[in-house]
Amino acid sequence: MFQKYVLDPILSTFTKFKGRNSFLIGETFYTYNDLIQYVSKIRCEIRRRHNRSKNIGLVANDDIETYSAIIAIWLEGYAYVPVHPRYPEERSAEVFKQAGVELVADSLGENTYKDFYVVNTGKLEPSILDIAPKGVSDSELAYILFTSGSTGSPKGVPITRGNLGSFMKSFWEVGFKIDENDRCLQCFDLTFDVSVQSFLVPLSKGACIYTIPHGQIKPGYAYTLMDEHKLTFGAMAPSMIRFLRPYFDEIKLPNIKYNILTAEASPLGLLEEWSRCVPNAEIYDFYGPTEATIYCTYYKFDRAGNNKHLNGMISIGRPLNGVRAIITDEEGFRLPNGKKGELCISGPQITPGYWNNIEKNVTAFLDKEIEGKSVRFYRTGDLCYFDPDGDIMYSGRLDFQVKIQGFRVELGEIEHHAREYLKGSDVVAIAFRNSSGNDAIALFVEKPSIKTEGLSDYLKSKIPYYMIPSRIVEKDTFPLNSNGKTDRNLLRKSIENM
């Protein structure tokens, strides 16, 4: 799968489109021929180091050497383990140690990483061109992404070559038509899995990738790229689009053919407004945890207005080809359509399990007998149900469910009614521990379009008393994390420090 759906398409573009642009990074275009040369010299250096570990650390800078390193690592039969260049060096070293990394590729050479051999890929001499892939099994890894763990130690999610190849096959079967004339946005950090789709899809077709430098305000920079370079394809988090909302009347991007919303729940009202800014685009809501390889379900936005939604959030649709989805209760028993429970996903895109974390694997995966066969499912932690048509309605995270005075509360329901009252202003409900040591709810309101004084009374007419936020906080803008999603942790910390 990996060879057929990942490496073969990339190597084909290397041959067919040498003179065409592969990347715009900063103010510099790089051709596919440039990319071949960077890949070759990095690969030569990796091979020269006789690396014993199959996992190679990657400092995820925004430059041609870093993207080239990913392809070089894949061609050589290895997996990459990315860390953000602005991570504390101690945390990055912990990630590398967990993954068994010996060699680290860093295009800037700014980090020491004293326990690892660091290759400064920005200072390598040209080498003989070498893009012939090693024959490697689909069971070998393509990358390991580390996310924050509940214990304070980063948690590794390994994705195999077979996982990634299966994703690419299913992605193209949705019906996207991309070719060498397309111009594609890549606005996600390389430590986040949507980045893989954002660079791999264009590379597979000979298109050009437009990236966002570190340190830039992502939404504004992304819009500039889309406008000035007439981009045709891009995946974005809804929070990035929400940042542009004050300027919607001025934004017209007629060249966008396909626009994917992902990484967090997509508000229907926001999509309806944004759709007028991208009048010719097919808009999709894609859902998927890292453990299920980037995306595993999708829903196509209907410009005629016939869109399914729950609490103001658009449906996450149906599984990609090859993916199976079921809903289970707290004990893991399968629920019928219409019953709300935990979404569980199976299929060839599912990770083989958390990296060296047996305890987590026991709780995160579930074996169910389906049609007489044992099937392994990943428990997503998302609260959903199937509607009568078989579309998945998303109700929020299970860990966004909180108990207030003994009652179970879904924060998404509070947010929905607050958005209705505030005529579309964005809101985030957060559970926090108050000064008395009890759980309470805070509601953050971004740029309220009307006064919030009457909001509590309105909510009292819609939801039970125990769901009424004890604090309502107005903010000019919500903080975004490095992937363009609303940073709920920062909001929680801000209310706890008040």
ABEGO torsion letter per residue (X at the ends): XAAAAAAAAAAAAAAAAAABBABBBEABBBBAAAAAAAAAAAAAAAAAAGBABABBBBBBBBBAAAAAAAAAAAAAGBBBBBBBAABBAAAAAAAAAAAGBABBBBAAGABAGAABBBBBAAABBBBBBBABBBBBBAABBABBBBBBBAAGBBBBBBBBAAAAAAAAAAAAAAGBBBBAABBBBBABBAABAAAAAAAAAAAAAGBBBBBBBBGBBAAAAAAAAAAAAGBABBBBBAAAAAAAAAAAAABBBAABABBBBBGBBBBAAAAAAAAAABAABBBBBBBEBAAAGGBABBBBBBAAGBBBBBGGBBBAEBBBBGBBBBBBBAAGBBBBBGBBBBBBBBEAABBAEBBGBAAAAAAABBBBBBGGBBBBBBBAGBBBBBBAAGBBBBAEBAAABBBBGGBBBBAAAAAAAAAAAAGGBBBBBBBBBBAAGBBBBBBBBBGBABBAAAAAAAAAAABBAAABBABBBBBABBBBBAAGBBBAAAAAAAAAAX
